[in-house]
């Protein structure tokens, strides 16, 4: 996703989300206390990313036209910001939340039918053992199960027990329901999912 416009507007944070009829980009520039919202209609048959690109191109053209006219970047940025709806005292809606995501392979979770939210429980060791027993019974070779699948389940169990002995987490900023832009890193981050397990290797 495009970041040039956000750099030009000195965005500290931004978020992007959409409905069936609208795309919305909320932006908080450095030094501002209020939020700027750019709201554009969706194009029929277009993907949200295409609509975002169209919006960014429109705003970028506005920025460049003003920069060419005045030869001042700050005036060009101000011109673009006047095209936004200004929302007072709404900056909390764009400040990201910090999530701690267990640093464990998604395939290990998948084989035991676990979600990463299960690892947030204080009873995670009991949950891991219970899930392992359930899957092991289903796939044990002595009970007609597939030996390869059983080995993968057992390896996943060992990996999870090892993680449980010394739990580690990845900290991530973002939102569960919208894209997030961090000005310090100059990049967009996808919506943080509700910890669906990755597909196995």
C-alpha positions as CSV (number, residue, x, y, z in Angstrom):
1,X,0.0,0.0,0.0
2,X,1.1,3.5,-0.8
3,X,3.0,5.5,1.9
4,X,4.4,8.5,0.0
5,X,1.3,10.6,0.6
6,X,1.4,9.8,4.3
7,X,5.0,10.8,4.6
8,X,4.3,14.1,2.8
9,X,1.4,14.7,5.3
10,X,3.7,13.8,8.2
11,X,1.4,11.1,9.5
12,X,2.2,9.8,12.9
13,X,-0.6,7.2,12.6
14,X,-3.2,6.4,10.0
15,X,-5.8,3.7,9.6
16,X,-7.7,2.4,6.6
17,X,-11.0,0.5,6.6
18,X,-14.0,0.2,4.4
19,X,-17.7,-0.7,4.2
20,X,-19.6,-1.9,1.2
21,X,-20.1,1.7,0.0
22,X,-17.2,3.7,1.5
23,X,-13.5,3.7,2.1
24,X,-12.1,5.6,5.0
25,X,-8.6,6.7,5.9
26,X,-8.2,8.4,9.3
27,X,-4.9,10.3,9.8
28,X,-3.2,11.9,12.7
29,X,-0.3,14.1,11.6
30,X,2.6,14.8,14.0
31,X,1.9,17.9,16.1
32,X,-1.9,17.7,15.6
33,X,-4.5,16.9,18.3
34,X,-7.3,16.2,15.9
35,X,-8.0,13.5,13.5
36,X,-8.4,14.0,9.7
37,X,-10.8,11.6,7.9
38,X,-10.8,11.1,4.2
39,X,-14.0,9.4,3.1
40,X,-14.6,8.3,-0.5
41,X,-17.3,6.2,-2.2
42,X,-16.4,2.7,-3.3
43,X,-16.2,1.9,-7.0
44,X,-18.5,-0.9,-8.1
45,X,-16.6,-4.1,-8.8
46,X,-13.3,-2.7,-7.3
47,X,-11.3,-4.2,-4.5
48,X,-10.8,-2.1,-1.4
49,X,-7.0,-1.9,-2.2
50,X,-7.9,-0.5,-5.7
51,X,-10.2,2.1,-4.2
52,X,-7.5,3.0,-1.7
53,X,-5.0,3.5,-4.5
54,X,-7.5,5.7,-6.4
55,X,-8.1,7.8,-3.3
56,X,-4.3,8.1,-2.6
57,X,-3.7,9.1,-6.3
58,X,-6.4,11.8,-6.1
59,X,-5.0,13.3,-2.9
60,X,-1.4,12.9,-4.2
61,X,-2.4,14.9,-7.4
62,X,-3.9,17.6,-5.2
63,X,-0.7,17.7,-3.2
64,X,1.5,18.0,-6.2
65,X,-0.6,20.6,-7.9
66,X,-0.4,22.8,-4.8
67,X,3.3,22.1,-4.4
68,X,3.9,23.1,-8.1
69,X,1.8,26.3,-7.6
70,X,3.4,27.5,-4.4
71,X,6.7,25.6,-4.3
72,X,5.9,25.0,-0.6
73,X,5.5,21.4,0.8
74,X,3.7,22.6,3.9
75,X,1.1,24.5,1.9
76,X,0.6,21.4,-0.3
77,X,0.0,19.3,2.8
78,X,-2.3,21.9,4.3
79,X,-4.3,21.9,1.0
80,X,-4.8,18.1,1.2
81,X,-5.8,18.2,4.8
82,X,-8.5,20.8,4.0
83,X,-10.1,18.0,1.8
84,X,-10.6,15.9,5.0
85,X,-13.3,15.9,7.6
86,X,-11.8,17.1,10.8
87,X,-12.9,15.3,14.0
88,X,-12.0,16.9,17.3
89,X,-11.0,14.7,20.3
90,X,-11.1,11.5,18.4
91,X,-7.4,10.6,18.4
92,X,-7.9,7.6,20.6
93,X,-9.7,5.8,17.7
94,X,-6.4,5.9,15.8
95,X,-3.9,5.1,18.5
96,X,-3.0,1.5,18.1
97,X,-3.4,-1.3,20.6
98,X,-0.5,-3.4,21.6
99,X,-1.1,-7.2,21.5
100,X,1.1,-9.9,22.8
101,X,1.1,-12.8,20.3
102,X,2.6,-16.1,21.4
103,X,5.7,-16.9,19.3
104,X,4.8,-20.4,18.4
105,X,4.5,-22.0,14.9
106,X,1.0,-21.9,13.6
107,X,1.3,-25.5,12.4
108,X,1.8,-26.7,16.0
109,X,-1.5,-25.0,16.9
110,X,-3.2,-26.4,13.9
111,X,-2.3,-30.0,14.6
112,X,-3.7,-29.7,18.1
113,X,-6.7,-27.7,17.0
114,X,-5.6,-24.8,19.2
115,X,-5.9,-21.0,18.7
116,X,-3.3,-18.5,19.9
117,X,-6.0,-17.2,22.3
118,X,-5.9,-20.6,24.1
119,X,-2.3,-19.8,25.0
120,X,-3.4,-16.6,26.7
121,X,-5.3,-18.6,29.3
122,X,-3.5,-19.1,32.7
123,X,-4.5,-22.8,32.2
124,X,-2.7,-23.1,28.9
125,X,-0.7,-26.2,29.9
126,X,-3.8,-28.1,30.9
127,X,-5.5,-27.0,27.6
128,X,-2.4,-28.2,25.5
129,X,-2.5,-31.6,27.2
130,X,-6.2,-32.0,26.9
131,X,-6.1,-31.1,23.2
132,X,-3.2,-33.4,22.6
133,X,-5.0,-36.4,24.2
134,X,-8.0,-35.7,22.1
135,X,-6.1,-35.6,18.8
136,X,-3.8,-38.5,19.7
137,X,-6.8,-40.7,20.3
138,X,-8.2,-39.9,16.9
139,X,-5.0,-40.4,15.0
140,X,-3.0,-43.1,17.0
141,X,-1.8,-45.8,14.6
142,X,-3.0,-48.5,17.1
143,X,-6.5,-47.2,16.6
144,X,-6.4,-47.0,12.8
145,X,-4.9,-43.6,12.5
146,X,-2.3,-42.3,10.1
147,X,1.3,-42.7,11.5
148,X,2.6,-39.6,9.7
149,X,-0.3,-37.4,11.1
150,X,0.3,-38.9,14.6
151,X,4.0,-38.0,14.4
152,X,3.2,-34.4,13.5
153,X,0.7,-34.2,16.3
154,X,3.2,-35.5,18.8
155,X,5.9,-33.1,17.5
156,X,3.5,-30.2,17.8
157,X,2.7,-31.3,21.4
158,X,6.4,-31.4,22.2
159,X,6.9,-27.9,20.6
160,X,4.0,-26.5,22.6
161,X,5.3,-28.0,25.9
162,X,8.7,-26.6,25.2
163,X,7.1,-23.1,24.6
164,X,5.0,-23.5,27.8
165,X,8.2,-24.0,29.9
166,X,9.4,-20.6,28.7
167,X,6.6,-18.7,27.1
168,X,7.7,-16.0,24.6
169,X,5.6,-13.4,22.9
170,X,5.8,-11.0,20.0
171,X,4.5,-7.5,20.6
172,X,2.6,-6.0,17.7
173,X,0.8,-2.7,17.3
174,X,-2.4,-2.5,15.2
175,X,-6.1,-3.0,15.1
176,X,-8.3,-6.1,14.7
177,X,-10.6,-4.5,12.1
178,X,-8.5,-2.1,10.0
179,X,-5.1,-1.5,8.4
180,X,-2.7,0.5,10.5
181,X,0.1,2.9,9.4
182,X,2.9,3.7,11.7
183,X,4.8,6.8,10.8
184,X,8.0,5.8,12.6
185,X,8.3,2.6,10.4
186,X,6.6,4.1,7.3
187,X,4.6,1.0,6.6
188,X,1.1,-0.3,6.7
189,X,0.3,-3.3,8.9
190,X,-2.6,-5.7,8.1
191,X,-5.5,-6.0,10.5
192,X,-4.4,-8.1,13.4
193,X,-6.4,-11.3,13.1
194,X,-8.1,-13.1,15.9
195,X,-5.2,-15.5,16.0
196,X,-6.2,-18.0,13.4
197,X,-3.7,-20.7,13.1
198,X,-1.3,-20.7,10.1
199,X,-1.5,-23.5,7.6
200,X,1.0,-26.4,8.2
201,X,4.2,-26.4,6.3
